Amino acid sequence: MIFLGKKESTRTILDVFEDQNKKVEALVGKEFAEGTLERYKTSLKDTREFLNWKYKVSDLDIRKIDHEFVTEYEFYLRTVRNCANNSAVKYIKNFGKIVRICLSNGWITVNPMVNFYLPRNWKCWQQKNFQLTGLPK
């Protein structure tokens, strides 16, 4: 798109993530712990691998992030990456920070994480919901 004679640059998920990671790294020891930086680095790596696994691409325009993307990313973390509940929740929260950056800057206008629910206890949630629906555990 072109506004006021300027071409709008395409922002990608990994570009925004990498920029955020650089900022977190610069603030380690001031506002962030080393472990926080490591989680963001792992989140970036997992996001990169997810994009390849699900979409067969190396990066994706941030405007393509939608609710389905977020739910598929969570599924990927819990199954392919075999993350325990707390790890999956932390990585999704890190991804949520990227979404909030995009929203705040006006790069996306719809929050893909609206109505996205992360259960505290995944196994308990699975058992409860599968029993209610009659699906096998």
C-alpha positions as CSV (number, residue, x, y, z in Angstrom):
1,M,0.0,0.0,0.0
2,I,1.0,3.6,-0.5
3,F,0.2,6.4,1.9
4,L,1.2,10.0,1.3
5,G,3.6,8.9,-1.4
6,K,5.4,6.4,0.9
7,K,5.3,2.7,0.3
8,E,4.3,0.7,3.4
9,S,6.9,-1.9,4.2
10,T,5.8,-5.4,4.9
11,R,6.5,-6.5,8.4
12,T,7.0,-10.2,9.2
13,I,6.5,-12.2,12.3
14,L,10.2,-13.1,12.7
15,D,11.3,-9.6,12.1
16,V,9.2,-8.3,14.9
17,F,10.2,-11.2,17.1
18,E,13.9,-10.7,16.4
19,D,13.6,-6.9,17.2
20,Q,11.9,-7.7,20.5
21,N,14.6,-10.2,21.4
22,K,17.3,-7.6,20.8
23,K,15.5,-5.2,23.1
24,V,15.1,-7.9,25.8
25,E,18.8,-8.8,25.5
26,A,19.8,-5.1,26.0
27,L,17.7,-5.0,29.1
28,V,18.9,-8.3,30.8
29,G,20.1,-7.4,34.3
30,K,18.0,-4.2,34.3
31,E,14.4,-5.2,33.5
32,F,14.7,-8.8,32.4
33,A,16.4,-11.9,33.7
34,E,18.6,-14.1,31.6
35,G,15.9,-16.8,31.7
36,T,13.4,-14.5,30.1
37,L,15.8,-13.9,27.2
38,E,16.3,-17.6,26.8
39,R,12.5,-18.1,26.7
40,Y,12.1,-15.4,24.0
41,K,15.0,-17.0,22.0
42,T,13.3,-20.4,22.3
43,S,9.9,-18.9,21.3
44,L,11.5,-17.4,18.2
45,K,13.1,-20.7,17.3
46,D,9.8,-22.5,17.8
47,T,7.9,-19.9,15.8
48,R,10.4,-20.3,12.9
49,E,10.0,-24.1,13.0
50,F,6.2,-23.8,13.3
51,L,6.1,-21.6,10.2
52,N,8.1,-24.2,8.3
53,W,6.1,-27.2,9.7
54,K,2.6,-25.7,9.1
55,Y,2.9,-23.3,6.2
56,K,6.2,-24.4,4.5
57,V,7.5,-20.8,4.6
58,S,10.5,-19.2,6.3
59,D,8.5,-16.2,7.5
60,L,5.0,-14.7,7.3
61,D,3.5,-11.2,7.0
62,I,2.2,-10.2,10.4
63,R,-1.2,-9.4,8.8
64,K,-1.7,-13.2,8.3
65,I,-1.7,-13.9,12.0
66,D,-5.2,-14.9,12.9
67,H,-7.0,-17.0,15.6
68,E,-6.4,-20.2,13.6
69,F,-2.7,-19.4,13.5
70,V,-2.5,-19.0,17.3
71,T,-4.5,-22.2,18.0
72,E,-2.4,-24.2,15.5
73,Y,0.8,-22.8,17.1
74,E,-0.4,-23.9,20.5
75,F,-1.2,-27.4,19.1
76,Y,2.3,-27.5,17.6
77,L,3.9,-26.6,20.9
78,R,2.0,-29.3,22.8
79,T,2.3,-32.1,20.2
80,V,5.3,-31.7,17.8
81,R,7.5,-29.9,20.4
82,N,6.0,-31.9,23.2
83,C,6.0,-29.0,25.6
84,A,4.6,-29.4,29.1
85,N,1.7,-27.1,30.0
86,N,3.7,-24.4,31.7
87,S,6.2,-24.2,28.9
88,A,3.5,-24.0,26.2
89,V,1.7,-21.3,28.2
90,K,4.9,-19.2,28.5
91,Y,5.8,-19.5,24.8
92,I,2.2,-18.5,23.9
93,K,2.5,-15.6,26.3
94,N,5.7,-14.5,24.6
95,F,4.0,-14.8,21.2
96,G,1.2,-12.6,22.7
97,K,3.8,-9.9,23.4
98,I,4.7,-9.9,19.7
99,V,1.0,-9.6,18.9
100,R,0.6,-6.7,21.3
101,I,3.6,-4.9,19.7
102,C,1.9,-5.3,16.3
103,L,-1.4,-4.0,17.6
104,S,0.2,-1.0,19.4
105,N,2.0,0.0,16.3
106,G,-1.0,-0.3,14.1
107,W,0.6,-3.0,12.0
108,I,-2.4,-5.3,12.6
109,T,-5.9,-4.1,13.6
110,V,-7.5,-7.3,14.9
111,N,-6.2,-9.1,18.0
112,P,-5.9,-12.8,16.9
113,M,-5.7,-13.8,20.6
114,V,-9.1,-12.6,21.5
115,N,-11.2,-15.6,22.7
116,F,-8.0,-17.7,22.8
117,Y,-8.1,-19.7,26.0
118,L,-5.0,-21.3,27.7
119,P,-6.1,-23.8,30.3
120,R,-4.0,-23.9,33.5
121,N,-4.1,-27.6,33.7
122,W,-4.1,-29.0,30.1
123,K,-4.6,-32.7,31.1
124,C,-7.5,-31.8,33.4
125,W,-9.0,-29.6,30.7
126,Q,-8.7,-32.4,28.1
127,Q,-10.3,-35.0,30.4
128,K,-13.1,-32.7,31.3
129,N,-13.9,-31.6,27.8
130,F,-13.5,-35.0,26.2
131,Q,-15.7,-36.6,28.8
132,L,-18.4,-34.0,28.2
133,T,-18.3,-34.4,24.4
134,G,-18.0,-38.2,24.5
135,L,-14.7,-38.2,22.6
136,P,-12.1,-40.7,23.7
137,K,-9.5,-39.5,26.2
